[in-house]
Amino acid sequence: MNKLVLFGASIALSAGMLSAQSKHEKVVYHDSNVQSGDLTLKGEDAVSTAEYLKFKIKVDNKSNDIIIYKPEESMVKINGKDFAPKEKWISVKPIDSDHKVVDIKGTGMRENEFTFQVEGLYKVNPDDKPIAAEDFQLPASQNGFKAGNFTCNMLDLKKETDETKVKFECVYTGDKIGIIHTNRAAVRLPDGTEIANNRVKAGFEVLQKGDSQKFNLVWKRMEGGKATDMQKIKLAIIWRNTFVESEAVKVPGGTLTFKIDESKSK
């Protein structure tokens, strides 16, 4: 008799579990966040069905370093299974934030809770090792130049009275992290005067081995009449630590726990 009671209770429990699973074809989760040093890691907008799990991982960077996040080193743990994301890495500038959407395909994803172990976080000093580069003459005697592990080519030049605009493409071939500070380059006039380019905001591009980056340098009309007529005079771009190479140093991550939001699940 007791066995029959237990058997019936087991069937009822199983039926209850099945009905709970079928009740929410799409599970919505509460956001989650964790602090790790100068970083705040946030998991947002998480949803799952039986076949996929999708959420946004956001990195708030309060440090003076660049933070690189490589999602493939993290791990989703759900329904007793582990899944590594395949998304491309992102770089987060100092005192800034950025995010990446993680999209996992599989089976048995429709669970009430899952965790995301955030690993693959690295800090990079944006001013670690400046690379010297020779002055680049305008008009150009040659279109290409090298600066350490950066190989650069001029793609376009507009040299007029009112504006000089130069477009470059650089490839980084080193084994560390390459950084191009696009606002640092200046031009030198024939009289020795140096003029900063019009990209006055602090800005830089972060490259790993094999990456390429296109960027523009711009100088607007200068005072001084014919002596500063950019169409007629020779100019020399001086790079002023535009190119930097830096080590990526791993930093601790954290674990985000996502729990079902019953009010939004369907």
NUZA-568866 format. One record per residue: x, y, z of N, C-alpha, C in turn; residue in one letter. Coordinates in Angstrom, 2 decimals, decimal comma. Layout:
<recs>
n.xx;n.yy;n.zz;ca.xx;ca.yy;ca.zz;c.xx;c.yy;c.zz;residu
X;Y;Z;X;Y;Z;X;Y;Z;A;
...
</recs>
This chain:
<recs>
n.xx;n.yy;n.zz;ca.xx;ca.yy;ca.zz;c.xx;c.yy;c.zz;residu
0,83;-1,21;0,00;0,00;0,00;0,00;0,87;1,26;0,00;M;
1,90;1,23;0,85;2,80;2,37;0,91;3,51;2,60;-0,41;N;
3,86;1,46;-1,08;4,54;1,57;-2,37;3,62;2,23;-3,40;K;
2,31;1,86;-3,34;1,36;2,46;-4,27;1,22;3,95;-4,02;L;
1,21;4,33;-2,73;1,10;5,75;-2,38;2,31;6,52;-2,89;V;
3,51;5,94;-2,66;4,74;6,60;-3,12;4,78;6,70;-4,63;L;
4,32;5,62;-5,30;4,31;5,60;-6,76;3,38;6,68;-7,29;F;
2,20;6,79;-6,64;1,24;7,81;-7,07;1,76;9,21;-6,83;G;
2,44;9,39;-5,68;3,00;10,70;-5,39;4,09;11,07;-6,39;A;
4,88;10,06;-6,79;5,93;10,30;-7,78;5,36;10,73;-9,11;S;
4,26;10,04;-9,53;3,61;10,40;-10,79;3,06;11,82;-10,72;I;
2,43;12,16;-9,58;1,87;13,50;-9,43;2,96;14,56;-9,46;A;
4,12;14,25;-8,79;5,21;15,20;-8,79;5,78;15,41;-10,19;L;
5,92;14,29;-10,92;6,43;14,37;-12,29;5,49;15,18;-13,16;S;
4,19;14,92;-13,01;3,20;15,66;-13,80;3,26;17,14;-13,48;A;
3,47;17,46;-12,17;3,57;18,86;-11,77;4,78;19,53;-12,39;G;
5,92;18,79;-12,44;7,13;19,34;-13,04;6,96;19,57;-14,53;M;
6,30;18,61;-15,20;6,07;18,74;-16,62;5,18;19,94;-16,92;L;
4,14;20,09;-16,10;3,23;21,20;-16,35;3,92;22,54;-16,10;S;
4,86;22,56;-15,10;5,60;23,79;-14,83;6,51;24,13;-16,00;A;
7,12;23,10;-16,59;7,98;23,34;-17,73;7,19;23,84;-18,94;Q;
6,07;23,24;-19,16;5,27;23,62;-20,32;4,58;24,97;-20,13;S;
4,45;25,39;-18,92;3,79;26,66;-18,62;4,57;27,84;-19,20;K;
5,89;27,76;-19,15;6,72;28,86;-19,62;7,50;28,43;-20,86;H;
6,94;28,68;-22,00;7,66;28,36;-23,23;8,86;29,28;-23,41;E;
8,74;30,48;-22,87;9,85;31,43;-22,89;10,09;31,93;-21,48;K;
11,28;31,64;-20,94;11,62;32,03;-19,58;12,37;33,36;-19,60;V;
11,94;34,28;-18,78;12,61;35,57;-18,62;13,25;35,60;-17,23;V;
14,46;36,17;-17,14;15,21;36,15;-15,89;15,43;37,55;-15,34;Y;
15,58;37,61;-14,02;15,99;38,86;-13,38;17,43;39,18;-13,77;H;
17,75;40,47;-13,86;19,13;40,87;-14,10;20,01;40,48;-12,92;D;
21,30;40,38;-13,19;22,26;39,99;-12,15;23,52;40,82;-12,31;S;
24,19;41,12;-11,19;25,46;41,84;-11,29;26,40;41,43;-10,17;N;
27,69;41,61;-10,42;28,70;41,29;-9,43;29,85;42,27;-9,59;V;
30,48;42,63;-8,47;31,60;43,56;-8,48;32,91;42,78;-8,45;Q;
33,87;43,22;-9,26;35,20;42,61;-9,26;36,23;43,71;-9,41;S;
36,78;44,18;-8,30;37,74;45,28;-8,34;37,11;46,54;-8,91;G;
37,73;47,08;-9,94;37,21;48,30;-10,58;36,16;48,00;-11,64;D;
35,75;46,74;-11,74;34,79;46,35;-12,76;33,46;45,97;-12,13;L;
32,38;46,37;-12,79;31,05;45,86;-12,45;30,58;45,04;-13,64;T;
30,28;43,78;-13,38;29,82;42,85;-14,42;28,31;42,71;-14,28;L;
27,60;42,97;-15,37;26,13;42,96;-15,33;25,59;41,98;-16,37;K;
24,64;41,16;-15,95;23,91;40,29;-16,86;22,50;40,82;-17,02;G;
22,10;41,12;-18,25;20,83;41,78;-18,48;20,05;41,11;-19,60;E;
18,72;41,27;-19,56;17,82;40,87;-20,65;17,95;39,39;-21,00;D;
18,08;38,55;-19,99;18,25;37,11;-20,24;16,90;36,44;-20,52;A;
16,87;35,62;-21,56;15,68;34,83;-21,91;16,13;33,46;-22,39;V;
15,25;32,47;-22,24;15,56;31,13;-22,76;14,29;30,45;-23,23;S;
14,47;29,54;-24,18;13,45;28,59;-24,58;14,11;27,22;-24,49;T;
13,43;26,20;-24,96;14,03;24,87;-24,93;15,28;24,78;-25,79;A;
15,38;25,63;-26,83;16,46;25,50;-27,80;17,55;26,58;-27,71;E;
17,32;27,66;-26,96;18,37;28,69;-26,90;18,32;29,45;-25,59;Y;
19,46;30,07;-25,30;19,61;30,95;-24,15;20,33;32,20;-24,64;L;
19,79;33,36;-24,29;20,34;34,60;-24,80;20,33;35,66;-23,70;K;
21,45;36,38;-23,57;21,50;37,46;-22,58;22,63;38,42;-22,95;F;
22,66;39,56;-22,28;23,68;40,58;-22,51;24,62;40,63;-21,32;K;
25,92;40,57;-21,58;26,92;40,76;-20,54;27,54;42,13;-20,72;I;
27,44;42,96;-19,70;27,93;44,33;-19,75;29,08;44,51;-18,78;K;
30,13;45,19;-19,24;31,30;45,45;-18,41;31,41;46,95;-18,18;V;
31,26;47,38;-16,92;31,47;48,78;-16,54;32,89;48,91;-16,00;D;
33,69;49,71;-16,67;35,10;49,84;-16,34;35,36;51,17;-15,62;N;
35,71;51,12;-14,36;36,00;52,33;-13,58;37,50;52,56;-13,41;K;
38,31;51,81;-14,13;39,77;51,92;-14,00;40,34;52,83;-15,09;S;
41,64;53,07;-15,01;42,33;53,85;-16,04;42,97;52,97;-17,09;N;
42,69;51,68;-17,04;43,19;50,73;-18,03;42,11;50,40;-19,05;D;
42,54;49,93;-20,21;41,62;49,30;-21,14;41,30;47,91;-20,61;I;
40,05;47,50;-20,70;39,67;46,14;-20,32;39,27;45,37;-21,58;I;
39,92;44,25;-21,78;39,56;43,36;-22,88;38,77;42,20;-22,31;I;
37,65;41,89;-22,94;36,83;40,75;-22,52;36,73;39,74;-23,65;Y;
37,18;38,51;-23,36;37,13;37,42;-24,32;36,06;36,42;-23,87;K;
34,85;36,50;-24,44;33,74;35,67;-23,98;34,00;34,16;-24,03;P;
34,84;33,70;-24,98;35,04;32,26;-25,13;35,69;31,63;-23,91;E;
36,26;32,45;-23,00;36,86;31,92;-21,78;35,86;31,82;-20,63;E;
34,64;32,33;-20,84;33,59;32,24;-19,83;32,81;30,94;-20,00;S;
31,87;30,68;-19,07;31,13;29,42;-19,13;29,71;29,59;-18,61;M;
28,74;29,19;-19,44;27,34;29,09;-19,01;27,12;27,71;-18,41;V;
26,49;27,67;-17,24;26,15;26,40;-16,60;24,63;26,34;-16,44;K;
24,00;25,40;-17,16;22,55;25,28;-17,13;22,14;23,83;-17,33;I;
21,23;23,37;-16,51;20,69;22,01;-16,63;21,80;20,96;-16,62;N;
22,81;21,19;-15,79;23,90;20,23;-15,66;24,88;20,22;-16,82;G;
24,77;21,18;-17,72;25,65;21,24;-18,88;26,44;22,55;-18,89;K;
27,59;22,51;-19,54;28,45;23,69;-19,68;28,49;24,12;-21,15;D;
28,39;25,42;-21,36;28,45;25,97;-22,71;29,39;27,16;-22,72;F;
30,36;27,16;-23,64;31,27;28,29;-23,79;30,78;29,19;-24,93;A;
30,63;30,48;-24,69;30,21;31,39;-25,77;31,24;31,42;-26,90;P;
30,79;31,80;-28,08;31,67;31,88;-29,25;31,75;33,30;-29,81;K;
31,26;34,25;-29,04;31,24;35,63;-29,52;32,65;36,24;-29,56;E;
32,82;37,26;-30,40;34,11;37,95;-30,51;34,37;38,80;-29,27;K;
35,64;39,06;-29,00;36,00;39,83;-27,83;35,73;41,31;-28,04;W;
35,62;42,02;-26,93;35,40;43,46;-26,96;36,47;44,15;-26,11;I;
36,70;45,43;-26,37;37,58;46,23;-25,53;36,77;47,38;-24,93;S;
36,99;47,63;-23,65;36,26;48,67;-22,93;37,25;49,75;-22,52;V;
37,02;50,95;-22,95;37,94;52,04;-22,67;37,87;52,45;-21,19;K;
38,91;53,13;-20,69;38,89;53,58;-19,29;37,67;54,43;-18,98;P;
37,11;54,23;-17,81;35,93;54,98;-17,34;34,83;54,94;-18,40;I;
34,51;53,74;-18,84;33,51;53,56;-19,90;32,88;52,19;-19,71;D;
31,93;51,86;-20,56;31,28;50,56;-20,50;30,99;50,06;-21,91;S;
30,86;48,76;-22,03;30,49;48,15;-23,30;29,85;46,81;-22,99;D;
29,23;46,20;-24,01;28,53;44,95;-23,76;28,69;44,00;-24,95;H;
28,36;42,76;-24,69;28,34;41,73;-25,72;27,12;40,85;-25,46;K;
26,41;40,51;-26,54;25,26;39,60;-26,44;25,76;38,17;-26,58;V;
25,43;37,34;-25,60;25,78;35,92;-25,61;24,57;35,13;-26,09;V;
24,75;34,31;-27,10;23,66;33,54;-27,71;24,08;32,08;-27,76;D;
23,44;31,27;-26,93;23,79;29,85;-26,83;22,67;29,00;-27,42;I;
23,03;28,11;-28,33;22,07;27,17;-28,91;22,29;25,78;-28,30;K;
21,19;25,06;-28,07;21,32;23,73;-27,50;19,96;23,14;-27,17;G;
19,93;22,22;-26,23;18,68;21,61;-25,78;18,60;21,72;-24,25;T;
17,39;21,67;-23,74;17,20;21,73;-22,29;17,58;23,07;-21,69;G;
17,39;24,13;-22,44;17,78;25,46;-21,97;16,72;26,13;-21,09;M;
15,52;25,62;-21,12;14,41;26,30;-20,44;14,39;25,93;-18,95;R;
15,29;26,55;-18,20;15,43;26,27;-16,78;15,10;27,51;-15,96;E;
14,76;27,28;-14,71;14,40;28,40;-13,83;15,61;29,20;-13,35;N;
16,80;28,61;-13,48;18,00;29,28;-12,98;19,22;28,80;-13,77;E;
20,17;29,69;-13,97;21,46;29,30;-14,55;22,53;30,27;-14,07;F;
23,78;29,89;-14,24;24,89;30,76;-13,85;25,79;31,02;-15,04;T;
26,49;32,12;-14,95;27,47;32,49;-15,98;28,76;32,86;-15,28;F;
29,76;32,01;-15,44;31,07;32,27;-14,85;31,87;33,16;-15,80;Q;
32,07;34,41;-15,40;32,72;35,38;-16,26;34,24;35,30;-16,07;V;
34,91;34,81;-17,10;36,37;34,79;-17,15;36,79;35,45;-18,46;E;
38,09;35,56;-18,68;38,57;36,17;-19,92;38,63;37,68;-19,87;G;
38,84;38,24;-18,67;38,99;39,68;-18,51;40,46;40,03;-18,37;L;
40,92;41,02;-19,14;42,32;41,42;-19,13;42,43;42,94;-19,09;Y;
43,40;43,43;-18,33;43,65;44,87;-18,32;44,86;45,17;-19,20;K;
44,80;46,31;-19,87;45,86;46,74;-20,78;46,16;48,20;-20,52;V;
47,41;48,51;-20,26;47,84;49,90;-20,04;47,90;50,61;-21,39;N;
47,07;51,64;-21,61;47,03;52,30;-22,93;48,29;53,10;-23,27;P;
49,17;53,32;-22,28;50,38;54,10;-22,51;51,64;53,33;-22,14;D;
51,58;52,02;-22,29;52,65;51,16;-21,78;53,98;51,37;-22,51;D;
54,03;51,01;-23,79;55,29;51,06;-24,54;55,07;51,78;-25,88;K;
55,26;53,10;-25,90;55,12;53,84;-27,17;56,13;53,35;-28,20;P;
55,69;53,28;-29,46;56,52;52,83;-30,57;56,89;54,05;-31,42;I;
58,18;54,23;-31,63;58,63;55,37;-32,44;58,25;55,16;-33,90;A;
57,85;56,24;-34,56;57,52;56,20;-35,98;58,11;57,44;-36,65;A;
58,69;57,26;-37,83;59,28;58,39;-38,55;58,21;59,35;-39,04;E;
58,59;60,61;-39,17;57,66;61,61;-39,70;57,18;61,17;-41,09;D;
55,92;61,47;-41,38;55,33;61,10;-42,67;55,10;62,37;-43,48;F;
55,76;62,46;-44,64;55,72;63,68;-45,42;54,45;63,79;-46,28;Q;
53,93;65,01;-46,36;52,79;65,31;-47,24;53,17;66,48;-48,15;L;
53,13;66,33;-49,48;52,76;65,12;-50,21;53,70;63,96;-49,88;P;
53,19;62,74;-50,01;53,94;61,56;-49,60;54,92;61,11;-50,68;A;
56,14;60,82;-50,25;57,12;60,24;-51,17;56,88;58,73;-51,32;S;
56,30;58,12;-50,30;55,87;56,73;-50,36;54,66;56,57;-49,46;Q;
53,80;55,62;-49,80;52,52;55,50;-49,10;52,58;54,66;-47,84;N;
53,61;53,83;-47,68;53,64;52,92;-46,55;54,77;53,21;-45,58;G;
54,60;52,77;-44,34;55,66;52,87;-43,34;55,42;51,83;-42,25;F;
56,46;51,57;-41,46;56,36;50,64;-40,35;56,72;51,34;-39,06;K;
56,03;50,93;-37,99;56,35;51,40;-36,64;56,29;50,17;-35,73;A;
57,45;49,59;-35,46;57,46;48,36;-34,67;56,64;47,29;-35,34;G;
55,65;46,76;-34,65;54,78;45,71;-35,19;53,54;46,25;-35,90;N;
53,54;47,54;-36,19;52,46;48,15;-36,97;52,96;48,38;-38,40;F;
52,17;47,91;-39,36;52,45;48,18;-40,77;51,32;49,03;-41,32;T;
51,64;50,24;-41,80;50,61;51,21;-42,16;50,74;51,65;-43,62;C;
49,61;51,96;-44,21;49,57;52,48;-45,57;48,60;53,65;-45,66;N;
48,99;54,67;-46,42;48,08;55,78;-46,68;47,11;55,36;-47,78;M;
45,82;55,46;-47,49;44,79;55,08;-48,46;44,28;56,26;-49,27;L;
44,29;57,45;-48,68;43,72;58,60;-49,37;44,30;59,88;-48,78;D;
44,42;60,90;-49,62;44,92;62,20;-49,17;44,13;63,30;-49,84;L;
43,61;64,21;-49,04;42,96;65,43;-49,52;43,75;66,59;-48,94;K;
44,45;67,32;-49,78;45,33;68,40;-49,32;44,92;69,68;-50,03;K;
44,11;70,48;-49,34;43,57;71,70;-49,91;43,82;72,87;-48,97;E;
43,51;74,06;-49,43;43,74;75,25;-48,62;42,98;75,19;-47,31;T;
41,73;74,76;-47,37;40,86;74,77;-46,20;40,98;73,53;-45,32;D;
41,50;72,45;-45,87;41,53;71,22;-45,09;42,55;70,23;-45,64;E;
43,25;69,58;-44,74;44,06;68,42;-45,09;43,47;67,22;-44,35;T;
43,16;66,18;-45,12;42,59;64,97;-44,53;43,33;63,76;-45,09;K;
43,84;62,93;-44,19;44,61;61,76;-44,58;43,96;60,52;-43,98;V;
43,83;59,49;-44,82;43,26;58,23;-44,34;44,34;57,15;-44,38;K;
44,51;56,47;-43,25;45,49;55,40;-43,13;44,80;54,08;-42,78;F;
45,47;53,00;-43,08;45,10;51,68;-42,57;46,34;51,02;-42,00;E;
46,24;50,55;-40,75;47,37;49,92;-40,08;47,01;48,50;-39,66;C;
47,96;47,60;-39,81;47,82;46,21;-39,39;48,79;45,96;-38,25;V;
48,29;45,31;-37,19;49,16;44,96;-36,06;49,54;43,49;-36,17;Y;
50,85;43,20;-36,13;51,33;41,83;-36,33;52,04;41,28;-35,10;T;
52,01;42,01;-33,99;52,68;41,55;-32,78;51,88;40,53;-32,00;G;
52,46;40,05;-30,91;51,83;39,03;-30,07;51,22;39,60;-28,80;D;
51,24;40,92;-28,67;50,66;41,55;-27,48;49,35;42,23;-27,87;K;
49,13;43,44;-27,41;47,98;44,24;-27,81;48,50;45,54;-28,42;I;
48,01;45,85;-29,61;48,39;47,09;-30,28;47,34;48,16;-30,06;G;
47,79;49,38;-29,81;46,88;50,50;-29,56;47,27;51,66;-30,47;I;
46,30;52,22;-31,16;46,53;53,39;-32,01;45,77;54,57;-31,41;I;
46,50;55,56;-30,92;45,89;56,78;-30,36;45,67;57,77;-31,51;H;
44,47;57,79;-32,02;44,19;58,54;-33,25;44,18;60,05;-33,05;T;
44,21;60,53;-31,81;44,14;61,98;-31,57;45,51;62,61;-31,30;N;
46,58;61,82;-31,31;47,88;62,35;-30,88;48,72;62,94;-32,01;R;
48,49;62,51;-33,23;49,33;62,95;-34,35;49,15;64,44;-34,62;A;
50,24;65,09;-35,02;50,21;66,52;-35,36;50,91;66,70;-36,70;A;
50,83;67,93;-37,26;51,63;68,25;-38,44;52,64;69,33;-38,09;V;
53,79;69,25;-38,76;54,81;70,28;-38,61;54,87;71,10;-39,90;R;
54,78;72,42;-39,76;54,85;73,33;-40,91;56,32;73,59;-41,25;L;
56,59;74,13;-42,43;57,98;74,41;-42,82;58,74;75,29;-41,83;P;
58,03;76,18;-41,10;58,72;77,04;-40,13;58,92;76,38;-38,77;D;
58,51;75,10;-38,67;58,69;74,37;-37,42;57,48;74,37;-36,50;G;
56,45;75,14;-36,82;55,23;75,17;-36,01;54,53;73,81;-36,07;T;
54,06;73,35;-34,91;53,36;72,07;-34,85;51,89;72,30;-34,50;E;
51,01;71,66;-35,28;49,56;71,84;-35,11;48,92;70,48;-34,82;I;
48,17;70,41;-33,72;47,47;69,16;-33,38;46,38;68,90;-34,39;A;
46,04;67,62;-34,59;44,96;67,33;-35,54;43,61;67,58;-34,88;N;
42,57;67,66;-35,68;41,27;68,08;-35,19;40,48;66,99;-34,48;N;
41,08;65,82;-34,33;40,45;64,79;-33,50;40,89;65,05;-32,07;R;
40,31;66,08;-31,45;40,78;66,54;-30,14;40,35;65,62;-29,00;V;
39,28;64,88;-29,18;38,83;63,98;-28,13;39,78;62,80;-28,00;K;
40,02;62,39;-26,75;40,87;61,22;-26,53;40,21;60,01;-27,16;A;
40,95;59,36;-28,04;40,39;58,20;-28,71;41,48;57,26;-29,14;G;
41,19;55,98;-29,13;42,17;55,00;-29,58;41,48;53,74;-30,04;F;
42,21;52,98;-30,84;41,73;51,70;-31,34;42,60;50,59;-30,77;E;
41,97;49,47;-30,42;42,67;48,35;-29,80;42,69;47,18;-30,77;V;
43,89;46,64;-31,00;44,06;45,58;-31,99;44,78;44,38;-31,39;L;
44,33;43,19;-31,76;45,09;41,99;-31,47;45,79;41,54;-32,76;Q;
46,61;40,53;-32,66;47,43;40,10;-33,79;46,58;39,84;-35,03;K;
46,98;40,45;-36,14;46,27;40,26;-37,41;45,17;41,27;-37,67;G;
44,77;42,04;-36,65;43,71;43,04;-36,85;44,23;44,22;-37,65;D;
43,32;44,83;-38,40;43,64;46,07;-39,12;42,65;47,15;-38,72;S;
43,08;48,39;-38,84;42,23;49,52;-38,46;42,45;50,68;-39,41;Q;
41,35;51,24;-39,92;41,40;52,44;-40,74;41,07;53,64;-39,86;K;
41,76;54,78;-40,12;41,47;55,99;-39,35;41,85;57,21;-40,16;F;
41,21;58,33;-39,83;41,45;59,60;-40,52;42,14;60,59;-39,58;N;
43,02;61,39;-40,15;43,60;62,53;-39,46;43,19;63,78;-40,23;L;
42,78;64,83;-39,51;42,22;66,01;-40,17;42,83;67,28;-39,58;V;
43,20;68,20;-40,47;43,62;69,54;-40,07;42,81;70,57;-40,86;W;
42,22;71,50;-40,15;41,39;72,52;-40,79;42,24;73,75;-41,15;K;
41,60;74,68;-41,84;42,26;75,90;-42,31;43,02;76,60;-41,17;R;
44,23;77,02;-41,46;45,07;77,66;-40,45;45,24;79,14;-40,76;M;
45,42;79,94;-39,73;45,68;81,36;-39,92;47,11;81,56;-40,42;E;
47,31;82,60;-41,20;48,67;82,90;-41,65;48,81;83,10;-43,14;G;
47,71;83,07;-43,87;47,77;83,34;-45,30;48,55;82,29;-46,07;G;
49,36;82,76;-47,07;50,08;81,84;-47,94;51,07;80,97;-47,18;K;
51,57;81,48;-46,07;52,58;80,73;-45,30;52,00;79,47;-44,67;A;
50,68;79,45;-44,55;50,04;78,27;-43,96;48,99;77,68;-44,89;T;
49,07;77,99;-46,17;48,14;77,42;-47,16;48,50;75,94;-47,34;D;
47,69;75,06;-46,80;48,03;73,64;-46,77;48,12;73,01;-48,15;M;
47,48;73,62;-49,14;47,56;73,08;-50,48;48,94;73,30;-51,10;Q;
49,63;74,35;-50,65;50,88;74,75;-51,31;52,14;74,40;-50,53;K;
52,02;74,28;-49,22;53,23;74,02;-48,42;53,40;72,54;-48,11;I;
54,62;72,18;-47,80;54,89;70,81;-47,39;54,55;70,65;-45,90;K;
53,99;69,50;-45,59;53,64;69,18;-44,20;54,32;67,87;-43,81;L;
54,55;67,72;-42,53;55,09;66,45;-42,03;54,25;66,01;-40,85;A;
53,67;64,81;-40,92;52,94;64,26;-39,79;53,95;63,76;-38,76;I;
53,82;64,25;-37,55;54,64;63,74;-36,44;53,71;62,94;-35,52;I;
54,13;61,73;-35,17;53,19;60,77;-34,60;52,98;60,89;-33,10;W;
53,92;61,44;-32,36;53,72;61,74;-30,93;53,12;60,55;-30,16;R;
53,77;59,44;-30,16;53,32;58,26;-29,39;51,92;57,77;-29,80;N;
51,62;57,92;-31,09;50,35;57,40;-31,61;50,27;55,88;-31,45;T;
51,39;55,20;-31,64;51,39;53,73;-31,64;51,97;53,20;-30,33;F;
51,22;52,30;-29,70;51,61;51,73;-28,41;51,41;50,22;-28,46;V;
52,31;49,49;-27,79;52,17;48,04;-27,66;52,17;47,71;-26,18;E;
51,25;46,85;-25,75;51,09;46,61;-24,32;50,74;45,15;-24,04;S;
51,12;44,69;-22,85;50,76;43,35;-22,40;49,32;43,33;-21,90;E;
48,64;42,21;-22,12;47,31;41,99;-21,54;47,47;41,16;-20,28;A;
47,06;41,71;-19,14;47,23;41,05;-17,84;45,86;40,60;-17,34;V;
45,73;39,31;-17,06;44,43;38,77;-16,66;44,02;39,30;-15,29;K;
42,73;39,60;-15,15;42,17;40,07;-13,88;41,00;39,18;-13,48;V;
40,66;39,14;-12,19;39,56;38,26;-11,74;38,22;38,64;-12,36;P;
37,39;37,63;-12,54;36,03;37,84;-13,04;35,03;37,67;-11,91;G;
33,97;36,94;-12,17;32,94;36,71;-11,15;31,85;35,81;-11,72;G;
30,89;35,45;-10,87;29,80;34,57;-11,28;28,47;35,31;-11,19;T;
27,75;35,32;-12,29;26,40;35,90;-12,34;25,39;34,78;-12,21;L;
24,42;34,96;-11,32;23,35;33,98;-11,13;22,04;34,58;-11,63;T;
21,42;33,92;-12,59;20,16;34,38;-13,16;19,01;33,52;-12,64;F;
17,97;34,16;-12,09;16,81;33,45;-11,58;15,56;33,92;-12,32;K;
14,61;33,01;-12,45;13,42;33,26;-13,25;12,61;34,44;-12,71;I;
12,10;35,24;-13,61;11,16;36,31;-13,29;9,78;35,80;-13,69;D;
9,05;35,28;-12,73;7,74;34,66;-13,01;6,77;35,63;-13,63;E;
6,86;36,90;-13,28;5,90;37,89;-13,76;6,04;38,17;-15,26;S;
7,24;37,89;-15,82;7,49;38,17;-17,24;7,60;36,92;-18,11;K;
7,76;35,77;-17,49;7,88;34,52;-18,26;6,54;34,13;-18,82;S;
6,57;33,49;-20,00;5,33;33,14;-20,70;5,26;31,66;-20,97;K;
</recs>
